[in-house]
Amino acid sequence: MTERILITGGAGCIGSDLAKSLLDRGSHVTVIDNLSSGKIEHLREMLAHERFRFIEADLLDRAAIDAAMPGTQMVWHLAANPDVKYVDGDATDKDLQQNTIATYNVLESMRVHGVKRLAFSSTSAVYGISEKQPIAENNPMHPISLYGATKLGCEALISAFHSLFGIDCWIFRFANIIGPKVRKKGRTVIGDFVDRLRKDPSCLRILGNGLQAKSYLLGRECIEAMLFAVDAVPSGQCIFNLGCPDNLEVREIAAMVVEAMRLPDVRFEFTGGEGGWPGDVPRFRLDVTAINQLGWTARLSSREAVAIAIRSTLDNAN
């Protein structure tokens, strides 16, 4: 039987590629997105597909979710505030509304309409700063950002709905997901560096001290891993770190971008401090043993993934 899928945030970089993968599998796919950071261009080739439907709506509008939910057999909930950085003057409830409240609305609509399967895009930011590296799924969680805290709140809500209402759930804690597509806001470090160097090829301003080291995973490998996990564990409650077992320093990424752009004598200017912004986790390396033991392993290291993302970012910008 052909599965009917609802993807929230499906016009985003990951969501649109997931939609294409599910269509290729034969699923009927409905995307709901308010286009605040996602782009309709990401869905352009699918809009006329007979098994695809796009709904422009906000997840804070319960009526819109309820209108999209009937007939759905599985929800892939990827919608969230795309900009993890908190800037002075920002509303402190932005992540609460766009992450936690939006997730509650999705879960409640699923409960009302009897939908029993949910995959959720969480984040490594739920762990906060950890002395123990690599960080496994059972590591203590002490988020230091509003983004990480509200994503952890989403996970708790999902766990409660699983326990109370029998909703099977797959929670994926992402490394930094990178690729060629660009969001309207919440840029990756690669896109940020490319934009800065196009404006001033003599100097690159780098947030923090450049020693921040994080795990990176290509978007296409992220989608492969999620689909693999859902196929391999068809029910219950699952939590997986998604990434590769290494990390890469920001200053190394800066050097790779400069080399790929063939720019001579670029001066690096560091803003200082361990983190790039308030709430930034300076260094993390994920323990991906659980997803590896299930049978999926990233083919690319963080460095290899970043190199591909740099090249594709430059190619798409030309």
N, C-alpha and C positions, 0 to 999 in steps of 0.2 A: 504494500500500500504506500502511495506517495505521501511523504510527511509534509505537514503544513507548518511553516516556521514563521515566527515573528522575531525580527531583529530590531532592537532599539539602538539608536545611534548608528544605523546602517548606512548613512551617507558619509561616515567618517573613513579614515584611512584603512583601519582594520575591518570595520563593519561592511564596507562596500566590497572588499575582497572576499570576505566570508560569504556575503550574499551571492557572489558569482560562483564560489565553490559549491554552495548548497544547490544553486540552480543546476550546475553541471552534474550534480548527483541525482537530479530529477525531482527535487523538492519544490513545493509551492512556497514562495518567499514574499512576505510582507515586511517592508521597512517603514519604521516610524522614526522621524527625525525632525527637529525644529530648525535645522540648518544654521544654528548659531556658530558652529565650528565645522560641521560637515558641509560638503559641497554637492550640489545636484549633478555637477560634472562627473563625479565619481560613479554615478549611477546611470549615466547617459546611455550606455550600450545595453542596459537591462530594461529601460523604461517601457519598451515596446514588447517585451517578452510576455508570452501568454500566461506564464506562471509567476509573474512578478507584479507586485503592487507597491506603490509608494504613497505614504501618508505624511504630509507635513503637519506636525503637531508637537506640542510640548508634553513631557511626561508629568508635569505638574497639573495637567488637565486630565482628570480621571475619566471624564466622559469620552475623551478622544481615545484613551487606552481601551476603555470598555467597548468602543465601537470597532476597534481593530482586533480584539481578542477572540470573538466567537469562531470556533472551528480550528483554532490554533492547537497544535499538539506539542510544540516545544518553543520556549522563548530563549533567545540569546540576548542577554541584557548587557549591552556595551556602552550605552549612553551615560555620560558623566560630565562634570566640569572638566574641560580639557586642559586647563591651565593650572598646574599644581602649585605655582608660585603664589604666595601671599604678598601683596604690595600694600604699604601703608595707605590707608584710605579705602581699601576694598571692604565691601560688606562681609562681616565675619560669618554670615549665614549662607554665603554663596554655595559652599560645598555641602552644607547641610541640606539645602533645598535641592540642588542639582544631583547630588549623590544619594543621600539617605532617604529623603522624602520621596524622591522620584522612584527609588527602589521599592519603598513601601507601596507606592501606588501600583507598580507593576505586580508585586506579589499579591496584593489584595484583589486586583483584577483577575489574576490567575486563579486565586481561591474561589472567587465568585463564579467563574466560568469553567471550573473543573480542569484547568490545565496543570499537569503534574510534572513537567520537566523544565528545568531552568539551568542555563549555563551563564556564569557571571564573570565579568572581567574585573578582578580585583587588582592589587598592586603590591609590589615589594615595600612600598612606603608604610604598610601596616606594621612592619617590624620596628621602624625607627632605627636608632643607633644601637648596634649590637656588637658586643665585644667578641662574641663567638662567630667565627667565619669558617666555612660557608654557613649560611643561614638556612636551617631546615624548617619545614612546615610547622613543627611543634615548638619552634623557638618562642620565647616570651615576646609579646608584642607591646611596644611602648611608642606609638606613633608620635612624631614631633611636629607634624604639619596638620592643618585642618583637613587637607585632602586625605592624608593617611588615616586620620581619626574617623572621618565620615565613611570611608571605604570599609574600615573595620566594623563600624556600625551597620553597614549594609550586610556584611558577612554574618553578624549576629542575628539580624532580622531573617536572613535566609535560613540560618540554622533553626530558628524558632518555627518558621513556616514548614520546614522539613519535618520537625518533630510533631507539630500540632496537626498539620493538614496533609502530610504524606507527599510533599513535593520533593521529587528527586532533584538533586542539585550538584553541579560541578562548579567549583570555585577555582579560578585561575589567578595566581599571584604573579603578575607580569614583571619581568625585567624591563629595561628600557626598550620599547619596541620601535624599530626604525625601518624606513623604506623610502621609496621615491615620492609617494603622495604627500601633499602639504595641506594642513588644516588652515582654516581662517584665523585661528588663534591657538596659542599653546604650541609654539614651534619646538622642534627637536634641536639639540645642540648643533647638529650638522647644518641644518637650515639656517640657524642663527649665525654660525661662523661664515657660511657662504655669503649671506646678505651683508654682514659687516665688512667682509673683505672686498665685495663688489663696490661698496661705498668708499672704502679707504684701503687700498691694497698695500699700504706701507705699514699699517699697524692693526693688530687684532686685540681688542679688549676682551679679556677672559674673566668671567666671574669667579671669585674665590682665589685660591692659590694655585690652581691647576693640577693639584694632586688628588682631586676627587676621582675615585675609581669605581665604576659601575659595570654591571653586566648588560650586554646588548644582544638583541635577537631580531632577526629580520621578520617583517610582518608575515611573509608567506610561510615561514617556519612556525610562527606563533599559531597561525590558522591550522596548519597541519597537525600541530600538537593538540590543540583543542578538539578537533574532529576525531583524532586518534583516541583520546581519552574517553570521549563520550561513547564511541563505538566499543572500546575495550571494557568499560565499566558501565553497563547499561542502566544501573539503578543505584539508589542509595545516596549518600552524601560524601563527596570527594573534594579534597583540596590539593592542588598541585602548584608548586613553583614552576614557572615556565621561563626557561632561559638556557644558557650554557654555563659550564662550571668555572668560568674565568671572569675577569673584569678588565677594564681598560681605563687609563687615566685620561682626564680631559685634555691635558697638555699634549698627550700623544695624538688625540683626535685632531687637535688644532694643527699639529705638524703634518698629519696626513692630509688635511684639507688644503693647507698651503702647498704641499707637494703636488696634489692633484690639480690645483689651479695654476701650477707652474709660476708661482710668484716669488721673486727674489727678495731677499733681505727684509722679510716681514718681522717687525718688532712685536713681541708679545707683551701686553700690559695687563697685569693681574690686579684685580680689585682688592685682594687679600682676604684672609679668613679661611677656615676649613671648608665651610659650605658656600655654595654659590649664591644662596639667598636664605632668608629666615625660613626654617623648616626643611631645608635641604639636608638629606642624609649624605655625608661626605663620601663614605666608602661602603660598598656592599658587594658581596659575592654570594649567589644563591646556591644552595644545595639542591640539585635537581635529581637526586637519587630516586625519588618516588616515581617520577614520570619515566626515568630511564629504565627502572625495573619493570614498569608496565610494558615497555617495548619501544618507546620513542626516545630518540637522542638527537639533539641539534647537530646538523652536519657541519655548521660553521662556528668558529670561535667568535668572540666579541670583535676582535680585530678584523677578521675576515668579513663579518657582517657589516661593520662600519665602513670598510673599504668599498664594498658593493653599494652601500647606501650613499656614500659620497659620490661615486661615479654616476649613479642613477639620478641623484639630485642635480648634479651639474648638467647631465644630458637633458633632463626635463626643463631646466632653466634656460637652455639655449634655444 
